[in-house]
Amino acid sequence: MSEEVINADPPDGRPVDAVAATGANAHGHRNLGIALALICMAQLMVVLDGTIVNIALPHIKNELGFSDASLPWVVNAYALAFGGLLLLGGRIGDIVGRRKVFVFGVVLFGLASFVGGIAQSEGVLLASRILQGVAAAAASPNALALITTTFPAGKERNRAMGVYAAMSGAGAAIGLILGGALTEADWRWTFFINTPIGLLVAVAAFRFLGESERQTGKFDLPGAITGTLGLTSLVYGLTHAATEGWGDTWTLVFIFAGLALIGTFLGIEARSKHALMPFRILANRTRGVSFFVMLIVGAAMFSMFYFLGIFVQSIMGYSAIKTGLSFLPFSFGIVVAAQVASTLVARVDPRWISGAGGVFVAAGMFGFSRLQVDSSYLTDLLPYILVLSFGMGLIFVPLTLTAVSGVAAEDSGVGSAVLNTVQQIGGAVGLALLGTISTSAIKDKFAELAPGLQKAAESGQSPEQIKQLQGQFTALATTHGFTRAFIWSAFLALGAAVITLVGLSIKHKDLANDGQTAVHVG
């Protein structure tokens, strides 16, 4: 997204730095600290929702009656709407006004969250998650863009960008802890908490955030509609296979319809003068590989949070707050690895850094595939959480740089937004596929164990003993299904490593001389 010229000297002749020192920017807005707090609160709200609900999933499943096959939609409904409409949200902000679209997004997010909190059925909860995703697609890209609208170029804007990036990066960790604490009280508070935040930010935004100048262009609604519907149909087909099988007519209809719509989307983007995803962004080999690998990495990360969040609570018996704390080392591992990668990227070609990261991720996923019902946290989970998180950190930094390498200045915003989009979409499609693999394995394992229940009933065991045995069999079958999904995740991560090593040909010297500023993706 292009920036407005907001660093011109003000009418009174004072330089911009002097104005900034008094607390006013070039648009005449004061209280830049409050403005930044509002932007960061909105972004934190959006980022939190990617992890906060994961802790609540077992409780949501029990209270609203979700099946193993339908439960991933609590995550996917949000990710598909967010990822599918993210580029459109940024484009609408450019044309209509970023503050207007930002306010619309945070208000809708707060209202949708309230609906999710009072939901009494699967349908209502999933509808609220879709609306949350639409709202996030409006708020998130314009939150970042509003920094350029509100803060003068130079020291003030750079500092604001740094705080924004730190807040986005901390969102996952905060979401895990907050999600655990709120779920301990009631899972519905993981939704209710967004309502007052969204309304407060919306009201204050009109006073403390500057509006952007409107730009010319079109919205490319056909591209947004066909792309989002195509992905939704594909994901639904993949999850439908979990209950009805891969040969089921409706499974095949939804999968092929999704692929056809995605093909239509690509055709529209290739011909459109106002494409949401310009083909010139994808044409470069380095960027194409970066986007594809991030697609796979998104699948691995979403599945890790989803399956482990349920395993730790349902199988290991952890409380919600203890589950959130158990994931904290993942955030620390990413931060450490990101620092290592940031140092190495100036001296080592990015393919070696990201490729090594993919191997670490594969090793972590393989470690999770060896989980048992009686596994312990310190010996069977923590080592692999650290290995996987370190690999993720090694992947993210180089891929964020290579994704915008060689992109024209006017396309830098689009390049970074596409990277964020493919991560969300990869997570949704990957979780649908891995969730289907897991659900099928759970069903097969339980069918294998079911005769044991029959024998127990015939031997005259009490109903309490049979119920206890059924619980043991459920735990065994669930663990078996999750470990099958982790094996496939390991193969996906290993494939991403190979693709990176073979396909990412840019040299570290070329990356250093590219002249692009790293764009935060979060």
N, C-alpha and C positions, 0 to 999 in steps of 0.2 A: 504494500500500500504506500502510495506516495505521501510525503510529508507536506504540510502547509508551511509557508514561509512565516515562521513565528519568531525569528531571531533578528528582525529589523529593529533599528533604534526607534524608541518611542517618540511621540511628537515633542516632548519637552527637551529633547536633545541629549538626555542621559543615555549612556550605553546600557545594553541589556543587563550586564552584570550588576550595575548599580540598581536597576529596577528589581532584579532578583533578590538583591540584598535586603530590599525593603519588604519583600514578601509578595510582590506582584509580578506576574509574567507579562509577556507582550500583548496578551489579550485583556490585560487589566484585572486578572483574577489574583486574589490574594490567598493567603493561607495554603501554600503549596503542600505543606505537611498534611493537612486535612485532605486535600485532593488526592495525594498519593495513598493515604490510608483508605480512602473510599475505593480506589482502583484495586488496591491489594486485597481488600475485604471481598470484593466481588470475584476476583480471580481465585482467591483461596476457597471461596464457596464452591466454585466450579470444580477446582482440582480435588477438593475434599470428597466430592461426590463420587469420584472414581474409586475411592478406597473405603470410605466410611460405611457404605452399605454392605460391603463384603463381610464385615464382622457380624452384621445382623442377619445374614442369609439363613442360618439354621433356624432362627426364631421366626423369621417371616415364613419359612417353609412350614413349620409346625402350626402356626396360627391361621394362615390363609389357605393351607392345603395344597401348596405347590407340589408337583411331582418332581422326580429327579430330572426328567426331560424338560420340564417347563421352567425350573428354577433359574437356569442361566439367562432367561429372558429378562430377569430383574436387572442384570448387568448389560445385556445386549441391547435392550430397548433404548437405554440411555446412550450407549456408545454409538449405535447406528444413527440415531437422530443427530447427535452431536457431530460425529465425523462426517455424516452425509451432507449436513447443511452448514458446516463451518466456513467453507469458502464463500457460500452465498451470504452468510451473516456479515462477513467482512466487506463484501461488495456492496451490500445494502447500506452499510454504515458509511462507505465512501460517498455514495450517491445521495442518500437521504439526510445524513448527518450522524456522526459517530455517537454523540451524546444521546440523541434520541433513541437510537437502536440499542445502545448500552442500557439505558433506563428501561426500555421495553423488556430487554432480556432479564434484568435482575428482578423486575416486578413479576414477570411470568414465572421465573424460577421460584420465587417465594410462594406464589399462589399454587404452582404445581406441587411444590413440596408439602404444602398444607393438605392438598388432596391426597397425596401419598400417605401422609400421617394418619388420616382418618379412614383410609381404605379398609373395606371389609371383604374384599374379593380380589382374586387374581386380576380380573379385567381392569378394575379401577386402579390398582397399583401400577400395572403395566402402562395404562394410559397416562398416569402421572409421570412415569419415568420417561415416556416419549416426550411429553411437554417439557420436562426438565432438560432433555437433550436439545430440543429446539431452542429453549431459553439460553442454554449454555453456548450454543452456536451463534446466538446474537450478542451475548455479553462478552465472551472471552476474546475474540479477535479485536473487538472495539475497545476493550479495556486496555490492551497494549497500545493500540493506535491513539488512545486519548492521552497517553503520556506525551506523545509528540505534539498534541494539540494544546495541552495545558502547561507543559514545562518548556522554558526557553532552551535553545540549543546550547550545548556546552556542559559545564559542570553540573548544573541543576538537573538537566535531562539524563546525563550519564549516571548520576547518583540515583535518580528515580528508577532507571532501568535496572540498576544493580539490586535495589530493594525489591523490585517486582520479580526479578529472576529468583532471588533468594526465597521469597514468599511462595512462588510456584514450586520450587524444589522442596521446600519444607512441607508442602501440602500433603504429600503422601504420608509422611510420618505423623503429622498432626491428625490426619484422618484416621489412622489406625488407632491412636490413643483415644481420640474423641469418640470414634465409633464404638470402641469397647466400653468406655465410660457411659455413654448414652444408652447403649444396648443393655447394660446392667440395670438401668432404671426401667426402660421400655424401648424396644426397637423403633417405635414410632417417633421418638425424639430425634433419631437420626435424620428424619425428614422435617419435623417441626422447627428445628433450630435454624433452618434456612429462611423461614418466613419473616421474622423480625429483622434479620440481617438484610435481606433483599429490599424490604420496604424502607428501612433506614437509609441504605445506600441510594435508593432511587430518589427519595426526598432531598437528600443533601447534595446529590449530583447537580441539580439545577443551580445551586448556589456556588459550588466550589469547582465545578469542572467546566472547561471551555468547550464550546461547540466548534466543529470543524467546518471548513468551507465545503460546499457541495461540489462534487465532481460530475462530469458528464459520463454517460455510459448506460448500459442496460443490465438487468438482473440475471439473465440467462436462467429463467425459471424452468424451461424444458430440460436443461442439463441437470439442475438440482433435483427435479422430480424423478426423472428416469434413473439417475444414479442412486438416489436414496431408495426408491421402490425396488430397483434391481438388487441392491444389497440386502434389503429386508426380505425379499422373496427367496434369495439364495440361502440366507441364514435360516429362514423358516423351514425350507426344504431339508437342510442339514439336520436341524433339530427334530423335524418330523420323522426322519429316518430312525431316530432312537426308539420310537414306540411302534412304528409300522413297518420298518425295514427299508432297505435300499431299493428293493424292487417294487415298492408300493407306488401305485399310479400317481397319487397326489404328491408323494415325495419327488418323483421325477418331474411332474408338472411344475412345481415351485422352483426346483433347481434350474430347469431349462428356461423357465420364464425369467428367472433372475439373471441368468447368463445372457439371454436375449436383450433384456433391458439395459444391462451393463454395456453390451455391444452397441446399443442405440445411443447410450450416453457418450461413448467414445466417438461415435460418428458425429454427434452434435458438437462435441468439443473440437473436433478436427476442422469443422466448417465455420464455427461461430467466431465472429470478430470480438465478441465479449465473453469468451470462454471462461468458465470458473477455473479450469485447469488447462491453461494454454499448453499445446503440445510442444512448444519450444522449451518448456520447462523439463519435459520428459525426454526430449530428443537426445540430450547429452548422456553418454554412457555412464559417466560418474554419478550424475544425479539419479538416473534410472536405477542403477544398482543400489544406491543409498536408499531410495524409496522402497524398493522391493525387500531389501534386508530389514528395514524398519517395520514393514508389514509383518514379516515373520517374527521379529522380536516382540512386536505388540501381542501376537498370539501367545508367545511363551510367557510374557509377563502377566497377561490377564488370567491365563490358566493357572499360573502359580498361586496368585492371590485367591482365586476362586476355590480351587481344590484344597489348598492348605488351610484356608480359613474355615472350611467345613470340617476337615479332618481333625484339626487341633481341638475344635469344640466338641464335635460329635463322637470322635473315636478316642481322643486322649482325655476328654473330659474337662478341658480348660474353660474357665469363665470367659465372658466376653472381654473384660478389661485385661485379663491375663493374656488372652489371644492377641489383642492389640499390641501389648508390650512385647510379646514374643516375636513380632515382626519388625520391631525397631532396628535390630542389627542390619536388616535389609537396606534401610535408608542410610545408615552409617557407611555400609559397604559401598553404596553408589557414590556417596560424597568423596570417600577416599580414592576410589578408582577414577572418578572424574578429575581429581587433582593430578593423579598420576598421568592420565591420558592428556590433560592440558599441557603438562610438561613435556611429554614424549612427542606430541604432534609436531613440534617445531624441528625435531631431529629424526623422526621415524615416519616412513610412509604410512598413511592412514589405514591401508589394507592390513598391515601387520598388527596394528593396535586393535582394530575392530575384529579381525580374524581371530586373534587370541581371545578377545572377549567372547566370541561365539563358542569357542572351545570351552571356556570356563562355564558359560551358561549351560552347554550340553552336559558337562560334568555334574553341575548342580542338579539338573533335571534327572539325570541317571541316578544320582544319589537318592532323590525322592522316590524313584521307582522301586526302591528296595525297602520302603516303609512297611512295617508290620503293625498289627493291632496293638502289640505291646511295646512299640518303639518309644524311646525317650527323647526329650527335647535336646538335651546337651550333646548326646552322642549321635543321634539319627537325624536331627533337623538342623540345629544351629550351624554345624560345619558347612552344610550344603547351601543354607541360606546365605552365608558369607561368600562362598564360592560363586554362587549365581549372581549375587548383587555386585560383586567385583567385576564380573563379566559384563553385566549390564552397563556399568559405568564406563568401561573401556569401549563399549559399542557406541554409546550415546554421543560422546564428545566429538569423535572424528566424523560420524555420520551427520551430525548437525552442521558441521563445517562443509563437508563435501556436498550436502544437499543444496547449499546456496552458492557453491563454487561456480564461478563463471556466469552467474545470473546477472542480468542487467539491473541497474539500481532500481528501476521502476518495477521490477519483478521480484525483488528480494522478499517482500512481504508474502507474495504468492508462494515462493519456494519454501519458506519456513512453514506456512500454513498447510501446504500439501504434505509436508513431513508429519505434522501433527495429525492431519486427516488420515493418512495411511496407517499411522499407529493405532488410532481408534478403530478403524475399519478392520485392520488385521487382528486386533484383539477380539472384535465381535465375531468375525468369521472363524477365527481359530478356536475360540471358546465353543462356538456352535459345533464345529467338527470334533473337537476333543471331548466335549460334553456328550456327544452321540456315541463316541467310542467308549467312554466311561460307562454310560447308562447301559449300553449293550453288554459290556463285560459284567456289570453288576447283575443284570438279569440272568445271564448264563451261569454265573457263579452261584446265585441263589437257587437256581433250578437244580444245580448239581448238589447243593446242600439240603434241599427240601426233603428228600427221603429220610433224612435224619430226624426231622420233626415228626414224620409219620411213624417211625419206629418208636420215638419217645412217647407218642400218644398211645400206641398199641401196648407199650410196656407198662402202662398204668401210672406214668408220672403225673404229678399234680399240675393244675393249670399254671401255677406260679413258676414251676420248674420249666414247663414248656415255653412260657413267655420269656423266661431268662435265656433259654436256649435259642429262641428266635432272635433275641437281641444280639446274642453272640454271632449268630449266622449273618445277621444284617451288617454287623461291624466287619466281619470277614469279607463279605461280598462288596461292601462299599470300599474297603481298603484295596481289594483286588481291582475294582474298576478305576479308582484313582491312580493306582500305580501303572495301569495300562496306558492311561492318558499321559502320564509323565514320561513313559518310554517314547511315545510318539513325539512329545515335546522335545525330548533329547535329540531325536532324529532331525526335527525341524531346525533346532539351534545349530546342529552340526552342518546341516545343509546351508544355513545362513553363513556360517564360517567359510565354507568352501566357495560359495558365491562371492563373498567379499574378497577372499584371497585371489580368486581368478579374475573377477570382473572389475574390481576397483583399482584402476591403473594409475590414478593421479599420484604425483610425487609430493612429498612434504614441501619441497622448495616451491613447486608450482602453487601449492595451497597458501604458502606464506606470502607469495607475490600476487595473490589474486585480488587483493584490495577490498575484499568484502568483510564487512563487520559480522562477527558471529551473531546469529539471530537466536534468541532463546526460544526453545520449544517446550511448552509445558501446559 
